[in-house]
Amino acid sequence: MVFEEKMIMDGEPEDVSNVSDPIDLVRQKCEEAEHCVHTRERLEQCETRVGSRSSTEEDCTEELFDFLHARDHCVAHKLFHSVK
């Protein structure tokens, strides 16, 4: 109980639900970039192909990593321009 009171006394914000992480907005914008759209389409095609089969050893790990790499590459160049 003392710890909780100390946190309130130290000026911690009571409502943090309206705080947003700038990386979320940058990721959304980057996902709309041409290269990311292309890699997302490949990932979705793979997921559809794998999901339509009842027995397969194929997974979409490579496509997922390609998409995440493309998105994160874009984010790396834009993120710190939005942080002040």
Backbone as numpy.savetxt, mean C-alpha at the origin, in Angstrom:
# Nx Ny Nz CAx CAy CAz Cx Cy Cz
-3.34 2.53 35.67 -4.16 3.72 35.67 -3.30 4.97 35.67
-2.19 4.95 36.37 -1.30 6.12 36.43 -0.73 6.40 35.04
-0.36 5.34 34.31 0.18 5.49 32.97 -0.83 6.18 32.06
-2.10 5.74 32.11 -3.14 6.34 31.29 -3.33 7.80 31.63
-3.31 8.14 32.91 -3.47 9.54 33.31 -2.29 10.37 32.82
-1.09 9.80 32.88 0.09 10.53 32.43 0.00 10.81 30.94
-0.48 9.86 30.17 -0.62 10.09 28.74 -1.59 11.22 28.45
-2.69 11.29 29.17 -3.65 12.35 28.98 -3.06 13.69 29.40
-2.31 13.70 30.47 -1.71 14.94 30.98 -0.60 15.44 30.04
0.07 14.55 29.32 1.17 14.95 28.44 0.69 15.54 27.12
-0.59 15.63 26.92 -1.11 16.26 25.72 -1.22 15.36 24.51
-1.36 14.10 24.72 -1.58 13.19 23.61 -2.93 13.51 22.97
-3.02 13.47 21.66 -4.31 13.73 21.01 -5.32 12.66 21.38
-6.53 13.10 21.65 -7.57 12.15 22.04 -8.16 11.44 20.83
-8.30 12.16 19.71 -8.91 11.56 18.53 -7.90 11.57 17.39
-7.38 10.41 17.07 -6.41 10.31 15.99 -7.02 9.68 14.74
-8.32 9.56 14.68 -8.98 8.92 13.54 -8.90 9.78 12.28
-8.71 11.08 12.42 -8.66 11.93 11.24 -7.23 12.17 10.74
-6.25 11.54 11.36 -4.87 11.66 10.93 -4.63 10.67 9.81
-4.05 11.16 8.71 -3.80 10.26 7.58 -2.30 10.19 7.29
-1.90 9.06 6.84 -0.51 8.83 6.49 -0.31 9.27 5.04
0.62 10.17 4.76 0.80 10.64 3.39 1.19 9.54 2.41
1.76 8.46 2.89 2.15 7.39 1.96 0.92 6.73 1.32
-0.21 6.71 2.03 -1.42 6.11 1.46 -1.88 6.87 0.22
-1.87 8.18 0.29 -2.28 9.00 -0.85 -1.29 8.86 -2.00
-0.01 8.85 -1.71 1.00 8.70 -2.76 0.89 7.33 -3.41
0.64 6.30 -2.62 0.47 4.95 -3.19 -0.71 4.90 -4.13
-1.82 5.52 -3.75 -3.00 5.53 -4.62 -2.70 6.22 -5.94
-2.00 7.35 -5.88 -1.66 8.07 -7.12 -0.70 7.25 -7.97
0.25 6.59 -7.34 1.21 5.79 -8.09 0.55 4.57 -8.73
-0.44 4.00 -8.09 -1.13 2.84 -8.66 -1.86 3.20 -9.95
-2.12 4.47 -10.17 -2.79 4.92 -11.38 -1.80 5.22 -12.51
-0.51 5.18 -12.23 0.52 5.42 -13.25 0.51 4.27 -14.25
0.93 4.57 -15.47 0.85 3.60 -16.56 1.57 2.29 -16.26
2.78 2.37 -15.75 3.53 1.15 -15.48 2.87 0.32 -14.39
2.35 0.98 -13.37 1.69 0.25 -12.28 0.38 -0.37 -12.76
-0.33 0.33 -13.63 -1.57 -0.22 -14.17 -1.27 -1.49 -14.95
-0.19 -1.47 -15.72 0.19 -2.65 -16.51 0.53 -3.83 -15.61
1.32 -3.59 -14.57 1.70 -4.70 -13.69 0.52 -5.18 -12.86
-0.41 -4.28 -12.51 -1.62 -4.69 -11.79 -2.49 -5.58 -12.68
-2.59 -5.23 -13.96 -3.37 -6.05 -14.90 -2.78 -7.45 -15.01
-1.45 -7.54 -15.08 -0.80 -8.86 -15.12 -1.09 -9.65 -13.85
-1.07 -8.98 -12.70 -1.38 -9.64 -11.43 -2.82 -10.14 -11.42
-3.76 -9.30 -11.86 -5.16 -9.70 -11.87 -5.41 -10.84 -12.85
-4.74 -10.83 -14.01 -4.87 -11.93 -14.96 -4.36 -13.24 -14.35
-3.26 -13.15 -13.64 -2.71 -14.34 -12.98 -3.67 -14.85 -11.92
-4.20 -13.94 -11.11 -5.14 -14.35 -10.06 -6.38 -15.01 -10.65
-6.86 -14.48 -11.76 -8.01 -15.07 -12.43 -7.69 -16.46 -12.96
-6.52 -16.59 -13.59 -6.09 -17.87 -14.15 -5.92 -18.92 -13.05
-5.25 -18.55 -11.97 -5.01 -19.49 -10.87 -6.32 -19.82 -10.16
-7.17 -18.84 -10.00 -8.45 -19.06 -9.32 -9.41 -19.94 -10.10
-9.24 -19.98 -11.43 -10.15 -20.78 -12.25 -9.78 -22.26 -12.28
-8.60 -22.59 -11.79 -8.15 -23.98 -11.79 -8.37 -24.60 -10.42
-8.79 -25.84 -10.43 -9.04 -26.52 -9.16 -7.75 -27.06 -8.53
-6.82 -27.45 -9.37 -5.57 -28.00 -8.86 -4.42 -27.44 -9.68
-3.60 -26.60 -9.03 -2.45 -26.02 -9.72 -1.36 -25.70 -8.72
-0.13 -25.78 -9.17 0.99 -25.40 -8.33 1.39 -23.95 -8.58
0.79 -23.33 -9.59 1.13 -21.95 -9.92 0.59 -20.99 -8.86
1.40 -19.99 -8.56 0.91 -18.91 -7.72 1.32 -17.60 -8.40
0.91 -16.49 -7.85 1.14 -15.20 -8.49 2.18 -14.37 -7.73
3.12 -15.03 -7.12 4.13 -14.33 -6.33 4.96 -13.39 -7.19
5.40 -13.85 -8.34 6.22 -13.02 -9.22 5.46 -11.77 -9.66
4.21 -11.94 -10.04 3.40 -10.80 -10.48 3.14 -9.83 -9.34
2.92 -10.37 -8.14 2.71 -9.51 -6.98 3.96 -8.69 -6.69
5.12 -9.34 -6.69 6.37 -8.62 -6.44 6.65 -7.58 -7.51
6.32 -7.89 -8.77 6.51 -6.92 -9.85 5.65 -5.68 -9.61
4.39 -5.90 -9.23 3.49 -4.77 -8.96 3.98 -3.95 -7.78
4.33 -4.61 -6.68 4.79 -3.89 -5.49 6.08 -3.12 -5.77
6.96 -3.71 -6.56 8.21 -3.03 -6.91 7.92 -1.78 -7.74
7.04 -1.89 -8.73 6.71 -0.74 -9.57 6.07 0.36 -8.74
5.14 0.00 -7.88 4.46 1.00 -7.05 5.43 1.65 -6.07
6.26 0.85 -5.41 7.19 1.40 -4.43 8.27 2.25 -5.09
8.66 1.91 -6.30 9.64 2.72 -7.03 9.06 4.11 -7.29
7.81 4.16 -7.69 7.12 5.43 -7.90 6.99 6.20 -6.59
6.59 5.51 -5.54 6.40 6.15 -4.23 7.71 6.74 -3.72
8.80 6.04 -3.92 10.10 6.49 -3.42 10.48 7.85 -3.99
10.08 8.11 -5.22 10.42 9.38 -5.86 9.48 10.52 -5.48
8.29 10.19 -4.97 7.29 11.22 -4.70 6.99 11.48 -3.24
7.29 10.53 -2.38 6.84 10.61 -0.99 7.36 11.83 -0.25
8.65 12.06 -0.32 9.23 13.10 0.52 8.96 14.51 0.00
8.41 14.61 -1.21 8.00 15.92 -1.70 6.70 16.36 -1.02
5.91 15.41 -0.52 4.64 15.75 0.11 4.75 15.90 1.62
5.89 15.53 2.19 6.09 15.62 3.64 6.79 16.94 3.94
6.28 17.64 4.91 6.89 18.93 5.27 7.42 18.90 6.67
